[in-house]
């Protein structure tokens, strides 16, 4: 860091400070990884100006929740560009695990920011009611004049039994709209019951109890409370294991184990309902492109080994083999149309 300034009375004037960052290692609660770039704090028209460019690569970022994007009383001019490059991961143990890329520029001032640009999700999951939804498409667009608050657009889905549940989020962070839909069609109470109760929900369906009605029953209320308590406790434990063993991924996930060795045949659907089980999923990048992962049943005997190899930022090869010697090879790609 270099710089100079002049002192006029008790005020600093004509200041010019330069900061160069070359893969500066940071390890904090909200940011881990190297940081590269340059920042300059200068005086322009009697007001401080913060300018520069920061490159984020191989970082893990946890953005703290800000309930009120209030305007700042500190008036500083802005001309900053933030670039999310290779392997930038936005991770919060309660809410999201997203790999993203893009760039954002902040002009204007801290009082009246003029942002532009967006961050785009490459892949990842979001968590809602103890359920991981796989992201199909997602972005954070910085386009609202006068605020740092981004506009979120996200589409994600998960499959439970023969039901696909879709999660859609749209709007500014403080007022975003969250919608749940299902295929086949279900009302909101049925969807929430499915996400919180799982096997108990299917058992009710099998016994002809259904999930219709306009209000929440005792099971639904208990399920929601249970979801909140377990999410907080389990997420903290996941973080401890991930940090202790140096893993890139470690989580406890729920699944449904079908009576006929997880095969959803016609006889299985008409027979006894599958039971809810828990699995451990863990993964580690052994190179910049290759991740190895392992899944182990906690209350069942299921095991599987897998890998993901990233050909580029848009295409990945995947593969897995489980305890029944079922082998799967796949390709994942992202494209817009």
C-alpha positions in Angstrom: 0.0 0.0 0.0 1.3 3.4 -0.9 -0.1 6.9 -0.7 0.1 10.5 0.3 -2.1 13.2 1.7 -2.1 16.9 2.8 -3.4 18.2 6.1 -5.5 21.4 6.0 -6.4 22.3 9.5 -7.9 19.2 10.9 -9.0 17.9 7.5 -7.2 15.6 5.1 -7.1 16.9 1.5 -5.5 15.9 -1.8 -5.1 12.3 -0.6 -4.1 9.5 -2.9 -3.8 6.0 -1.5 -3.2 2.9 -3.6 -3.6 -0.7 -2.5 -2.4 -3.7 -4.6 -3.6 -7.2 -3.7 -1.9 -10.3 -5.1 -3.8 -13.4 -4.0 -4.1 -12.0 -0.4 -5.2 -15.0 1.7 -8.3 -14.2 3.8 -9.9 -16.6 6.3 -13.0 -15.1 8.0 -16.5 -16.1 8.9 -17.9 -14.7 5.6 -15.0 -15.0 3.2 -12.3 -17.6 2.6 -9.8 -17.7 -0.2 -7.3 -15.4 -2.1 -8.2 -11.9 -3.2 -6.5 -10.2 -6.2 -6.9 -6.6 -7.5 -6.3 -3.0 -6.8 -8.1 -0.2 -4.9 -7.5 3.5 -4.9 -8.9 6.1 -2.5 -8.5 9.6 -3.9 -10.0 13.0 -3.5 -12.3 14.2 -6.4 -14.2 17.4 -6.3 -13.9 17.6 -2.5 -15.3 14.1 -2.0 -13.5 10.8 -1.5 -13.6 8.4 -4.5 -13.1 4.6 -4.1 -12.1 3.0 -7.4 -10.6 -0.2 -8.5 -11.1 -3.8 -9.6 -11.3 -7.0 -7.5 -11.0 -10.5 -8.9 -12.6 -13.4 -6.9 -11.3 -16.9 -7.7 -11.3 -20.1 -5.6 -13.3 -18.3 -2.9 -16.1 -19.3 -0.5 -18.4 -16.4 0.3 -21.3 -16.3 2.8 -23.3 -13.2 2.4 -24.9 -12.2 5.7 -28.6 -11.4 5.7 -29.3 -7.6 5.7 -32.9 -6.9 6.6 -32.8 -3.2 5.6 -30.8 -1.8 2.8 -30.8 1.7 4.3 -29.0 4.6 2.6 -25.6 5.4 4.0 -24.8 8.7 5.7 -21.2 8.3 4.5 -20.9 9.8 1.0 -18.1 8.2 -1.0 -17.9 8.1 -4.7 -17.7 4.7 -6.3 -16.1 3.2 -9.4 -15.5 -0.4 -8.5 -15.8 -3.5 -10.5 -16.1 -7.0 -8.9 -15.4 -10.0 -11.0 -16.4 -13.6 -10.0 -14.0 -15.8 -11.9 -13.1 -19.4 -11.5 -14.5 -21.5 -8.7 -16.5 -18.9 -6.8 -18.8 -20.5 -4.3 -21.6 -18.8 -2.4 -22.3 -21.0 0.6 -24.6 -20.6 3.6 -25.3 -23.8 5.5 -28.9 -22.9 6.1 -29.9 -21.6 2.7 -27.7 -22.0 -0.4 -24.7 -23.6 -2.0 -24.2 -22.0 -5.4 -21.2 -21.8 -7.8 -21.5 -18.6 -9.8 -19.7 -16.4 -12.3 -20.1 -12.8 -13.6 -19.2 -9.3 -12.9 -20.8 -6.3 -11.2 -19.9 -2.6 -11.3 -20.8 0.0 -8.7 -20.7 3.6 -9.8 -22.3 6.7 -8.3 -21.8 6.9 -4.5 -22.6 5.1 -1.3 -25.6 7.4 -0.9 -26.8 7.0 -4.5 -25.2 3.9 -6.0 -25.6 3.1 -9.7 -25.0 -0.7 -10.0 -24.8 -2.7 -13.2 -24.1 -6.3 -14.1 -25.1 -9.7 -12.7 -23.9 -12.9 -11.2 -25.1 -16.1 -12.8 -25.4 -19.5 -11.1 -23.4 -22.2 -12.8 -24.8 -25.0 -10.6 -25.9 -25.5 -7.0 -28.7 -26.0 -4.6 -31.0 -24.0 -2.3 -32.5 -25.3 0.9 -36.1 -24.9 1.9 -37.9 -26.8 4.6 -35.0 -29.3 5.0 -35.2 -30.0 1.3 -32.4 -29.4 -1.3 -33.6 -28.0 -4.6 -31.3 -28.3 -7.5 -30.9 -25.0 -9.4 -31.9 -25.0 -13.0 -31.3 -21.4 -13.6 -30.5 -18.5 -11.3 -29.1 -15.0 -11.3 -28.6 -11.9 -9.1 -29.0 -8.8 -11.3 -27.7 -5.4 -10.0 -29.8 -2.9 -11.9 -31.7 -0.8 -9.3 -30.5 2.8 -9.1 -30.1 4.1 -5.6 -29.6 0.7 -3.9 -27.1 -2.1 -3.6 -29.9 -4.6 -3.4 -30.0 -7.2 -6.3 -33.0 -8.6 -8.0 -33.0 -12.4 -7.7 -34.3 -14.8 -10.4 -34.1 -18.5 -9.5 -35.7 -21.7 -10.7 -35.0 -24.9 -8.9 -36.6 -28.3 -8.5 -36.5 -31.6 -6.5 -38.1 -34.9 -7.1 -39.9 -36.9 -4.3 -41.4 -40.2 -5.3 -43.4 -39.5 -8.5 -43.8 -35.8 -7.7 -41.6 -33.0 -8.9 -41.7 -29.9 -6.7 -40.6 -26.6 -8.3 -39.3 -23.6 -6.4 -39.3 -20.2 -8.1 -37.9 -17.0 -6.6 -38.2 -13.5 -8.1 -37.7 -10.0 -6.9 -35.5 -7.7 -4.8 -33.9 -9.5 -1.8 -36.0 -7.7 0.8 -39.3 -8.3 -1.0 -38.7 -11.4 -3.1 -41.6 -13.6 -4.1 -41.3 -17.4 -3.4 -43.6 -19.8 -5.2 -44.0 -23.6 -4.9 -45.6 -25.6 -7.6 -45.8 -29.4 -8.2 -46.2 -31.8 -11.0 -48.8 -33.4 -10.7 -50.6 -30.3 -9.5 -50.9 -29.9 -5.7 -52.1 -27.0 -3.5 -49.7 -25.2 -1.1 -50.7 -27.1 2.0 -50.1 -30.4 0.2 -46.7 -29.3 -1.1 -45.6 -28.1 2.4 -46.9 -31.4 3.9 -44.9 -33.3 1.3 -41.7 -31.4 2.0 -41.9 -31.6 5.8 -43.6 -35.0 6.4 -42.3 -37.1 3.5 -43.1 -40.7 4.3 -45.9 -39.8 6.7 -47.5 -37.8 3.8 -47.2 -40.8 1.4 -48.6 -43.1 4.1 -51.6 -40.8 4.5 -52.1 -40.9 0.7 -51.8 -44.6 0.6 -54.4 -45.0 3.4 -56.8 -42.7 1.6 -56.4 -39.9 4.1 -55.3 -37.4 1.5 -53.9 -34.0 2.2 -56.8 -31.8 1.3 -58.1 -29.0 3.5 -57.7 -25.3 4.0 -55.6 -25.3 7.2 -52.5 -26.9 8.7 -53.0 -29.9 10.9 -51.0 -31.0 13.9 -48.6 -33.0 11.8 -47.9 -30.1 9.5 -47.2 -27.7 12.4 -44.9 -30.2 14.1 -43.2 -30.9 10.8 -42.5 -27.2 10.3 -41.0 -26.7 13.8 -39.0 -29.9 13.4 -37.6 -28.6 10.0 -36.5 -25.3 11.6 -34.8 -27.0 14.6 -33.1 -29.7 12.6 -31.9 -27.3 9.9 -30.1 -25.2 12.5 -28.5 -28.0 14.4 -27.6 -30.2 11.4 -26.2 -27.2 9.4 -23.8 -26.4 12.3 -22.6 -30.0 12.5 -22.1 -30.1 8.7 -19.9 -27.0 8.9 -17.8 -28.5 11.6 -17.2 -31.8 9.7 -16.5 -29.9 6.4 -13.9 -27.6 8.1 -12.3 -30.4 10.2 -11.7 -32.8 7.3 -11.1 -30.2 4.6 -14.0 -31.3 2.4 -15.7 -29.1 -0.2 -19.1 -30.7 0.4 -20.5 -32.5 3.5 -24.2 -32.6 4.1 -27.0 -34.7 5.6 -29.8 -35.2 3.1 -33.2 -36.9 3.2 -34.3 -39.5 0.7 -37.0 -42.1 0.3 -36.0 -45.8 0.4 -38.5 -47.9 -1.6 -39.5 -51.3 -0.4 -38.5 -53.0 -3.6 -34.8 -52.0 -3.4 -35.7 -48.4 -4.4 -37.1 -49.4 -7.8 -40.3 -47.4 -8.4 -42.2 -50.2 -10.2 -46.0 -50.5 -10.5 -46.0 -53.1 -7.7 -44.0 -50.8 -5.5 -46.3 -47.9 -6.0 -49.3 -50.1 -5.2 -47.6 -51.9 -2.3 -46.3 -50.7 1.1 -45.0 -47.1 1.1 -41.3 -46.3 1.1 -39.7 -45.1 4.2 -37.8 -41.9 4.9 -34.1 -42.3 5.3 -31.0 -40.1 5.8 -27.8 -40.1 3.8 -24.4 -38.5 4.2 -23.1 -36.9 1.1 -19.5 -35.7 0.9 -17.2 -34.5 -1.8 -13.7 -33.2 -2.4 -12.0 -31.5 -5.4 -8.8 -33.4 -6.0 -7.9 -31.1 -8.9 -9.3 -27.8 -10.1 -11.7 -29.7 -12.4 -12.3 -33.2 -10.8 -14.5 -33.7 -7.7 -14.9 -37.1 -6.1 -18.0 -37.8 -4.0 -19.3 -40.5 -1.7 -22.8 -41.1 -0.3 -23.4 -43.3 2.7 -26.7 -44.3 4.3 -27.0 -43.3 8.0 -30.0 -45.5 8.8 -29.8 -47.7 5.7 -27.1 -49.7 3.8 -27.1 -47.5 0.7 -23.6 -46.5 -0.6 -22.4 -44.9 -3.8 -19.2 -43.5 -5.3 -19.2 -40.8 -7.9 -17.3 -38.1 -9.7 -17.8 -34.8 -11.6 -15.3 -33.6 -14.2 -15.7 -30.1 -15.5 -14.8 -29.8 -19.1 -15.5 -26.1 -19.0 -17.8 -23.7 -17.1 -20.8 -25.0 -19.1 -20.2 -28.7 -19.5 -19.5 -31.4 -16.9 -19.1 -35.2 -17.0 -20.6 -37.2 -14.1 -20.5 -40.8 -13.1 -21.5 -43.0 -10.2 -21.7 -46.6 -9.0 -23.7 -47.8 -6.0 -23.8 -50.8 -3.7 -26.1 -52.7 -6.1 -23.4 -52.2 -8.9 -25.7 -49.9 -10.8 -23.5 -47.7 -13.0 -24.4 -44.3 -14.3 -22.5 -42.0 -16.7 -23.9 -38.6 -17.6 -23.3 -35.2 -19.0 -24.5 -31.9 -17.5 -24.7 -28.7 -19.6 -26.1 -25.2 -19.3 -27.5 -23.2 -22.2 -30.0 -20.4 -22.8 -32.7 -20.5 -25.4 
